[in-house]
Amino acid sequence: MTTTTRGRPPKRVAVKTTAKASTARASIDDPKNAVPVRGGAQRIKPGGGAEQGTFNFRVGVELKDSFIQWARANNRDGSLLLRDFMRAYVEQAQMHAKSTSPALNAVERRRRQAAVAYGMASAGLEGFSPSEEAQAFAERFINGEMSTEQFAQASYSDVHER
C-alpha cells in the first residue's frame, strides 16, 4: 500500500476523460465542453470548465432522500440535476429581466414602435380607432414595461372578451 509523506493513503480521484479533452479553459455552460453521461445529463470535460465553486445548502432529510430516490429512478445524478435546475433558473431570470427591462435598446424600441404603428394603421383601415386606454397600453409595451408575449396575450384577451 502506498502512503503519502504524512503516512496516509493517497486520495483516489475519479476523473472521466475523453479522447478530445481540451486543456484550454472555457465556459462551463459551453456545450462543446460537455460530455453526455447517464440519463442525458452532461458532465464538463476535464480542463474544459471554468473555475468551480462549492454551493452548500440545508434541506430536510425527507426531501433529500426523496430527491435522490427519484433521481436514481430516472437514471440521473442528483448533483447534475441541481446544476441543470440552477442553469434553467438563471436562464429564466435573464429572460424575464430582458422582457421586463424598462431600458430597451434603440433597435428594439423602434421595432416595437413599428409593430404598434402597423397594428394601429391596420385597425384604422378596418374603420376602428384605438381608445386612449389602448394607446396607453401600447405605449407601455413600446417603453419596455412588458414583453411581446405579455402584450400579445393581453391584446388577444381584450379583443376576445368583447
DALINRA-V301630 format. One record per pair of residues at least 12 apart in sequence whose ideal C-beta (glycine too) atoms are under 6 Angstrom apart, sorted by sequence separation. I is the first residue (numbers start at 1). J is the second residue. D is the distance in whole Angstrom. If there is no record, write none. Layout:
i: {I I}
j: {J J}
d: {D D}
//
This chain:
i: {33 33 28 18 28 26 28 116 27 21 23 21 22 21 22 116 18 17 113 112 15 41 39 38 39 41 104 102 101 99}
j: {45 48 44 35 49 48 50 138 50 45 47 46 47 47 48 142 45 46 142 142 46 76 75 75 76 80 144 144 144 147}
d: {5 3 6 6 4 6 5 5 6 5 5 5 6 6 5 6 6 6 5 5 6 6 4 5 4 4 4 5 6 3}
//
